[in-house]
């Protein structure tokens, strides 16, 4: 089922936590930031929306590094109900797609709840002071690959954040599969 998150709550402060990464080590979310900002992306392995754009997510994460913007991805889906989102499958997905960023597992879903993550993918773009400046889509694609010349919404917004500390006031919400919450959580 498709879900759409709310738009940006400008100035909301990034929350840190230490989560297990696909490399088997624990990593701080905020330690993944660059000197000018951080993108925290909630993704998963099985979502058709994520699968359609994963190559562009990887491209944008690589390109944003040149602007001092770090990137981290978090999977919070219930792997018991959705085995495709298991830790082992996260490791495979990261390896197959050559992630240039940490892919962390939010096993108890507490970080997704704190951030208010709604769907996969769901992007949170923070400036160098850890203030939310972007909560929008990667680009206009949905469950299909978009045209190669499609406007790169996340990339352009985070370039602006890198240069000015402020995100664009006009943002389009991301759309994706709903986070798969645990029934007893």
C-alpha atoms as an extended CHARMM CRD file, in Angstrom:
* protein
*
       185  EXT
         1         1  UNK       CA              0.0000000000        0.0000000000        0.0000000000  PROA      1               0.0000000000
         2         2  UNK       CA              1.4020000000        3.4060000000       -0.9650000000  PROA      2               0.0000000000
         3         3  UNK       CA              1.9980000000        5.9540000000        1.7580000000  PROA      3               0.0000000000
         4         4  UNK       CA              2.8790000000        9.6510000000        1.6640000000  PROA      4               0.0000000000
         5         5  UNK       CA              4.7760000000       11.3470000000        4.5040000000  PROA      5               0.0000000000
         6         6  UNK       CA              4.0980000000       14.8710000000        5.7550000000  PROA      6               0.0000000000
         7         7  UNK       CA              6.1600000000       17.7360000000        4.3980000000  PROA      7               0.0000000000
         8         8  UNK       CA              9.2000000000       19.2460000000        6.0600000000  PROA      8               0.0000000000
         9         9  UNK       CA              9.1160000000       20.3770000000        9.6870000000  PROA      9               0.0000000000
        10        10  UNK       CA             11.8890000000       22.9590000000        9.1760000000  PROA      10              0.0000000000
        11        11  UNK       CA             14.3810000000       23.1100000000       12.0440000000  PROA      11              0.0000000000
        12        12  UNK       CA             13.4670000000       19.7620000000       13.6520000000  PROA      12              0.0000000000
        13        13  UNK       CA             16.7170000000       18.4260000000       15.1100000000  PROA      13              0.0000000000
        14        14  UNK       CA             18.2200000000       15.1490000000       13.9060000000  PROA      14              0.0000000000
        15        15  UNK       CA             18.1750000000       12.3930000000       16.5220000000  PROA      15              0.0000000000
        16        16  UNK       CA             21.1760000000       10.1420000000       16.9810000000  PROA      16              0.0000000000
        17        17  UNK       CA             21.2590000000        6.4430000000       17.7610000000  PROA      17              0.0000000000
        18        18  UNK       CA             23.7020000000        3.6090000000       17.3010000000  PROA      18              0.0000000000
        19        19  UNK       CA             22.4650000000        0.8370000000       15.0280000000  PROA      19              0.0000000000
        20        20  UNK       CA             24.0030000000       -2.2940000000       13.5300000000  PROA      20              0.0000000000
        21        21  UNK       CA             25.2160000000       -1.8660000000        9.9670000000  PROA      21              0.0000000000
        22        22  UNK       CA             25.4230000000       -4.3740000000        7.1610000000  PROA      22              0.0000000000
        23        23  UNK       CA             29.1650000000       -4.5620000000        7.8590000000  PROA      23              0.0000000000
        24        24  UNK       CA             28.4180000000       -6.1260000000       11.2680000000  PROA      24              0.0000000000
        25        25  UNK       CA             29.5870000000       -3.0690000000       13.2360000000  PROA      25              0.0000000000
        26        26  UNK       CA             27.5770000000       -0.5170000000       15.1920000000  PROA      26              0.0000000000
        27        27  UNK       CA             27.3490000000        3.0040000000       13.7550000000  PROA      27              0.0000000000
        28        28  UNK       CA             26.0610000000        6.3420000000       14.9800000000  PROA      28              0.0000000000
        29        29  UNK       CA             23.5250000000        7.9040000000       12.6230000000  PROA      29              0.0000000000
        30        30  UNK       CA             24.8820000000       11.4280000000       13.0750000000  PROA      30              0.0000000000
        31        31  UNK       CA             28.4940000000       10.3020000000       12.5990000000  PROA      31              0.0000000000
        32        32  UNK       CA             27.5670000000        9.6430000000        8.9620000000  PROA      32              0.0000000000
        33        33  UNK       CA             27.0380000000       13.3480000000        8.3460000000  PROA      33              0.0000000000
        34        34  UNK       CA             29.3060000000       15.5540000000        6.2950000000  PROA      34              0.0000000000
        35        35  UNK       CA             30.4370000000       19.0230000000        7.3200000000  PROA      35              0.0000000000
        36        36  UNK       CA             27.4490000000       20.5870000000        5.5440000000  PROA      36              0.0000000000
        37        37  UNK       CA             24.7040000000       18.0860000000        6.2590000000  PROA      37              0.0000000000
        38        38  UNK       CA             23.2510000000       14.6130000000        6.2780000000  PROA      38              0.0000000000
        39        39  UNK       CA             20.5620000000       12.6850000000        4.4530000000  PROA      39              0.0000000000
        40        40  UNK       CA             18.8170000000        9.9980000000        6.5130000000  PROA      40              0.0000000000
        41        41  UNK       CA             16.9240000000        7.6980000000        4.1560000000  PROA      41              0.0000000000
        42        42  UNK       CA             14.4650000000        5.0500000000        5.3080000000  PROA      42              0.0000000000
        43        43  UNK       CA             14.5270000000        2.2700000000        2.7280000000  PROA      43              0.0000000000
        44        44  UNK       CA             14.1230000000       -1.4930000000        2.6110000000  PROA      44              0.0000000000
        45        45  UNK       CA             15.0750000000       -4.3940000000        0.3510000000  PROA      45              0.0000000000
        46        46  UNK       CA             11.7380000000       -5.5020000000       -1.0940000000  PROA      46              0.0000000000
        47        47  UNK       CA              9.7890000000       -2.3000000000       -1.8110000000  PROA      47              0.0000000000
        48        48  UNK       CA              9.1350000000       -1.7800000000       -5.5440000000  PROA      48              0.0000000000
        49        49  UNK       CA              9.4750000000        1.9930000000       -5.0760000000  PROA      49              0.0000000000
        50        50  UNK       CA             12.9630000000        1.5670000000       -3.5730000000  PROA      50              0.0000000000
        51        51  UNK       CA             14.0000000000       -1.0290000000       -6.1460000000  PROA      51              0.0000000000
        52        52  UNK       CA             12.9890000000        1.3090000000       -8.9740000000  PROA      52              0.0000000000
        53        53  UNK       CA             15.2120000000        4.1390000000       -7.7110000000  PROA      53              0.0000000000
        54        54  UNK       CA             18.0480000000        2.4220000000       -5.8370000000  PROA      54              0.0000000000
        55        55  UNK       CA             20.6320000000        3.1660000000       -8.5260000000  PROA      55              0.0000000000
        56        56  UNK       CA             19.6920000000        6.8610000000       -8.3980000000  PROA      56              0.0000000000
        57        57  UNK       CA             19.8170000000        6.8590000000       -4.5840000000  PROA      57              0.0000000000
        58        58  UNK       CA             23.3530000000        5.4640000000       -4.7950000000  PROA      58              0.0000000000
        59        59  UNK       CA             24.2770000000        8.0350000000       -7.4860000000  PROA      59              0.0000000000
        60        60  UNK       CA             22.9040000000       10.9480000000       -5.4590000000  PROA      60              0.0000000000
        61        61  UNK       CA             24.6310000000        9.7890000000       -2.2510000000  PROA      61              0.0000000000
        62        62  UNK       CA             27.9510000000        9.6430000000       -4.1110000000  PROA      62              0.0000000000
        63        63  UNK       CA             27.4020000000       13.0260000000       -5.7720000000  PROA      63              0.0000000000
        64        64  UNK       CA             26.3240000000       14.7360000000       -2.5360000000  PROA      64              0.0000000000
        65        65  UNK       CA             29.5660000000       13.7420000000       -0.8340000000  PROA      65              0.0000000000
        66        66  UNK       CA             31.3230000000       16.3140000000       -3.0730000000  PROA      66              0.0000000000
        67        67  UNK       CA             29.1400000000       19.0060000000       -1.4480000000  PROA      67              0.0000000000
        68        68  UNK       CA             29.9320000000       17.9280000000        2.1250000000  PROA      68              0.0000000000
        69        69  UNK       CA             26.6530000000       16.0450000000        2.5760000000  PROA      69              0.0000000000
        70        70  UNK       CA             26.7820000000       12.6170000000        4.2280000000  PROA      70              0.0000000000
        71        71  UNK       CA             24.2440000000        9.8560000000        3.6830000000  PROA      71              0.0000000000
        72        72  UNK       CA             22.9040000000        6.9430000000        5.7210000000  PROA      72              0.0000000000
        73        73  UNK       CA             20.0940000000        4.4840000000        5.0080000000  PROA      73              0.0000000000
        74        74  UNK       CA             17.9790000000        2.7290000000        7.6350000000  PROA      74              0.0000000000
        75        75  UNK       CA             15.7260000000       -0.3110000000        7.3020000000  PROA      75              0.0000000000
        76        76  UNK       CA             13.0340000000       -0.4330000000        9.9950000000  PROA      76              0.0000000000
        77        77  UNK       CA             10.6550000000       -2.9600000000        8.4290000000  PROA      77              0.0000000000
        78        78  UNK       CA              9.4360000000       -5.9620000000       10.4340000000  PROA      78              0.0000000000
        79        79  UNK       CA             11.6570000000       -8.7300000000        9.0610000000  PROA      79              0.0000000000
        80        80  UNK       CA              9.5970000000      -11.4270000000       10.7570000000  PROA      80              0.0000000000
        81        81  UNK       CA              6.5110000000      -10.5750000000        8.7060000000  PROA      81              0.0000000000
        82        82  UNK       CA              8.6290000000       -9.5240000000        5.6820000000  PROA      82              0.0000000000
        83        83  UNK       CA             11.6290000000      -11.9040000000        5.4720000000  PROA      83              0.0000000000
        84        84  UNK       CA             12.9030000000      -10.1200000000        2.3360000000  PROA      84              0.0000000000
        85        85  UNK       CA             13.8460000000       -7.2810000000        4.7110000000  PROA      85              0.0000000000
        86        86  UNK       CA             15.9780000000       -9.4670000000        6.9980000000  PROA      86              0.0000000000
        87        87  UNK       CA             19.4430000000       -8.3920000000        8.0840000000  PROA      87              0.0000000000
        88        88  UNK       CA             21.0300000000      -11.0080000000        5.8140000000  PROA      88              0.0000000000
        89        89  UNK       CA             19.0360000000       -9.7030000000        2.8560000000  PROA      89              0.0000000000
        90        90  UNK       CA             20.0540000000       -6.1490000000        3.7910000000  PROA      90              0.0000000000
        91        91  UNK       CA             23.6830000000       -7.2400000000        3.5120000000  PROA      91              0.0000000000
        92        92  UNK       CA             23.0350000000       -8.7610000000        0.0990000000  PROA      92              0.0000000000
        93        93  UNK       CA             21.0520000000       -5.7220000000       -1.1220000000  PROA      93              0.0000000000
        94        94  UNK       CA             23.8170000000       -3.3220000000       -0.0170000000  PROA      94              0.0000000000
        95        95  UNK       CA             26.5090000000       -5.4440000000       -1.6640000000  PROA      95              0.0000000000
        96        96  UNK       CA             24.5830000000       -5.9390000000       -4.9350000000  PROA      96              0.0000000000
        97        97  UNK       CA             23.9060000000       -2.2100000000       -5.2230000000  PROA      97              0.0000000000
        98        98  UNK       CA             27.3970000000       -1.1620000000       -4.0900000000  PROA      98              0.0000000000
        99        99  UNK       CA             26.1630000000        1.1900000000       -1.3730000000  PROA      99              0.0000000000
       100       100  UNK       CA             28.6720000000        4.0040000000       -0.7430000000  PROA      100             0.0000000000
       101       101  UNK       CA             26.9230000000        4.6600000000        2.5850000000  PROA      101             0.0000000000
       102       102  UNK       CA             26.0670000000        2.7720000000        5.7750000000  PROA      102             0.0000000000
       103       103  UNK       CA             22.8810000000        0.6880000000        5.6920000000  PROA      103             0.0000000000
       104       104  UNK       CA             21.6470000000        0.3360000000        9.2840000000  PROA      104             0.0000000000
       105       105  UNK       CA             19.0640000000       -1.9700000000       10.8370000000  PROA      105             0.0000000000
       106       106  UNK       CA             16.4680000000       -0.4150000000       13.1600000000  PROA      106             0.0000000000
       107       107  UNK       CA             15.4560000000       -3.7600000000       14.6730000000  PROA      107             0.0000000000
       108       108  UNK       CA             13.0710000000       -2.3830000000       17.3090000000  PROA      108             0.0000000000
       109       109  UNK       CA             11.7250000000        0.3430000000       14.9820000000  PROA      109             0.0000000000
       110       110  UNK       CA             12.3630000000        3.0180000000       17.6110000000  PROA      110             0.0000000000
       111       111  UNK       CA             14.3330000000        5.3110000000       15.2960000000  PROA      111             0.0000000000
       112       112  UNK       CA             11.7290000000        5.1450000000       12.5300000000  PROA      112             0.0000000000
       113       113  UNK       CA              9.1180000000        6.1250000000       15.1100000000  PROA      113             0.0000000000
       114       114  UNK       CA             11.2090000000        9.0150000000       16.4670000000  PROA      114             0.0000000000
       115       115  UNK       CA             11.8110000000       10.3400000000       12.9610000000  PROA      115             0.0000000000
       116       116  UNK       CA              8.1870000000        9.8090000000       11.9920000000  PROA      116             0.0000000000
       117       117  UNK       CA              9.1710000000        7.7260000000        8.9650000000  PROA      117             0.0000000000
       118       118  UNK       CA              6.1140000000        6.7380000000        6.9770000000  PROA      118             0.0000000000
       119       119  UNK       CA              7.2370000000        5.0150000000        3.8090000000  PROA      119             0.0000000000
       120       120  UNK       CA             10.1140000000        3.5530000000        1.8600000000  PROA      120             0.0000000000
       121       121  UNK       CA             11.7870000000        5.5700000000        0.5780000000  PROA      121             0.0000000000
       122       122  UNK       CA             11.4400000000        8.4580000000        3.0260000000  PROA      122             0.0000000000
       123       123  UNK       CA             14.2010000000       11.1140000000        2.9590000000  PROA      123             0.0000000000
       124       124  UNK       CA             15.1970000000       13.5170000000        5.7390000000  PROA      124             0.0000000000
       125       125  UNK       CA             17.7590000000       16.1540000000        4.7480000000  PROA      125             0.0000000000
       126       126  UNK       CA             19.5890000000       18.0090000000        7.5320000000  PROA      126             0.0000000000
       127       127  UNK       CA             21.9380000000       20.9840000000        7.3720000000  PROA      127             0.0000000000
       128       128  UNK       CA             25.3320000000       21.1300000000        9.0980000000  PROA      128             0.0000000000
       129       129  UNK       CA             23.6390000000       22.1810000000       12.3530000000  PROA      129             0.0000000000
       130       130  UNK       CA             21.4600000000       19.0390000000       12.2950000000  PROA      130             0.0000000000
       131       131  UNK       CA             18.2680000000       20.9570000000       11.4430000000  PROA      131             0.0000000000
       132       132  UNK       CA             15.7480000000       19.4140000000        9.0720000000  PROA      132             0.0000000000
       133       133  UNK       CA             15.6390000000       21.2890000000        5.7760000000  PROA      133             0.0000000000
       134       134  UNK       CA             14.2280000000       18.7040000000        3.3550000000  PROA      134             0.0000000000
       135       135  UNK       CA             11.5410000000       16.0440000000        3.6330000000  PROA      135             0.0000000000
       136       136  UNK       CA             10.6640000000       15.1990000000        0.0880000000  PROA      136             0.0000000000
       137       137  UNK       CA             11.0410000000       12.8760000000       -2.8170000000  PROA      137             0.0000000000
       138       138  UNK       CA             14.1230000000       11.6800000000       -4.6350000000  PROA      138             0.0000000000
       139       139  UNK       CA             12.5560000000       12.6560000000       -7.9520000000  PROA      139             0.0000000000
       140       140  UNK       CA              9.2300000000       12.3180000000       -9.7820000000  PROA      140             0.0000000000
       141       141  UNK       CA              9.5160000000        8.5730000000      -10.3910000000  PROA      141             0.0000000000
       142       142  UNK       CA              7.2800000000        6.1200000000       -8.5900000000  PROA      142             0.0000000000
       143       143  UNK       CA              7.4690000000        2.3400000000       -8.9980000000  PROA      143             0.0000000000
       144       144  UNK       CA              9.1200000000        2.6690000000      -12.3790000000  PROA      144             0.0000000000
       145       145  UNK       CA             12.4550000000        4.0320000000      -13.4490000000  PROA      145             0.0000000000
       146       146  UNK       CA             12.1930000000        7.6240000000      -14.5160000000  PROA      146             0.0000000000
       147       147  UNK       CA             13.7710000000        9.3270000000      -17.4950000000  PROA      147             0.0000000000
       148       148  UNK       CA             17.5370000000        9.8570000000      -17.1780000000  PROA      148             0.0000000000
       149       149  UNK       CA             17.0900000000       13.6490000000      -17.3800000000  PROA      149             0.0000000000
       150       150  UNK       CA             14.4650000000       13.7820000000      -14.5980000000  PROA      150             0.0000000000
       151       151  UNK       CA             14.9370000000       16.5990000000      -12.0730000000  PROA      151             0.0000000000
       152       152  UNK       CA             16.8550000000       15.3520000000       -9.0360000000  PROA      152             0.0000000000
       153       153  UNK       CA             14.7240000000       16.8550000000       -6.2390000000  PROA      153             0.0000000000
       154       154  UNK       CA             16.6930000000       15.4670000000       -3.2710000000  PROA      154             0.0000000000
       155       155  UNK       CA             20.0600000000       16.2140000000       -4.8660000000  PROA      155             0.0000000000
       156       156  UNK       CA             19.1390000000       19.7860000000       -5.8180000000  PROA      156             0.0000000000
       157       157  UNK       CA             17.6140000000       20.4710000000       -2.3920000000  PROA      157             0.0000000000
       158       158  UNK       CA             20.6670000000       19.1670000000       -0.5580000000  PROA      158             0.0000000000
       159       159  UNK       CA             23.0110000000       21.1370000000       -2.8270000000  PROA      159             0.0000000000
       160       160  UNK       CA             21.0640000000       24.2160000000       -1.7410000000  PROA      160             0.0000000000
       161       161  UNK       CA             21.3480000000       23.1370000000        1.9030000000  PROA      161             0.0000000000
       162       162  UNK       CA             25.1230000000       22.6690000000        1.4660000000  PROA      162             0.0000000000
       163       163  UNK       CA             25.4920000000       26.1550000000        0.0080000000  PROA      163             0.0000000000
       164       164  UNK       CA             23.0950000000       28.1150000000        2.2330000000  PROA      164             0.0000000000
       165       165  UNK       CA             22.1040000000       25.9560000000        5.2150000000  PROA      165             0.0000000000
       166       166  UNK       CA             18.4710000000       26.3160000000        4.1120000000  PROA      166             0.0000000000
       167       167  UNK       CA             16.2850000000       23.9410000000        2.1230000000  PROA      167             0.0000000000
       168       168  UNK       CA             13.7780000000       24.9250000000       -0.5510000000  PROA      168             0.0000000000
       169       169  UNK       CA             10.3960000000       26.0200000000        0.7330000000  PROA      169             0.0000000000
       170       170  UNK       CA              8.5670000000       24.1610000000       -2.0460000000  PROA      170             0.0000000000
       171       171  UNK       CA              8.9400000000       20.4180000000       -1.5930000000  PROA      171             0.0000000000
       172       172  UNK       CA              7.0590000000       17.4260000000       -2.9670000000  PROA      172             0.0000000000
       173       173  UNK       CA              6.4880000000       14.5410000000       -0.5580000000  PROA      173             0.0000000000
       174       174  UNK       CA              7.9780000000       11.1500000000       -1.2380000000  PROA      174             0.0000000000
       175       175  UNK       CA              5.6560000000        8.2570000000       -2.0420000000  PROA      175             0.0000000000
       176       176  UNK       CA              6.3840000000        4.6130000000       -1.3130000000  PROA      176             0.0000000000
       177       177  UNK       CA              5.3690000000        1.4530000000        0.4880000000  PROA      177             0.0000000000
       178       178  UNK       CA              4.3080000000        1.9930000000        4.0740000000  PROA      178             0.0000000000
       179       179  UNK       CA              6.7670000000        1.0630000000        6.8220000000  PROA      179             0.0000000000
       180       180  UNK       CA              5.9900000000       -2.5060000000        7.8940000000  PROA      180             0.0000000000
       181       181  UNK       CA              5.3500000000       -2.0370000000       11.6010000000  PROA      181             0.0000000000
       182       182  UNK       CA              5.3760000000       -4.8800000000       14.1010000000  PROA      182             0.0000000000
       183       183  UNK       CA              1.8700000000       -5.7590000000       15.2200000000  PROA      183             0.0000000000
       184       184  UNK       CA              2.7610000000       -5.8510000000       18.9090000000  PROA      184             0.0000000000
       185       185  UNK       CA              4.9460000000       -2.7430000000       18.9240000000  PROA      185             0.0000000000
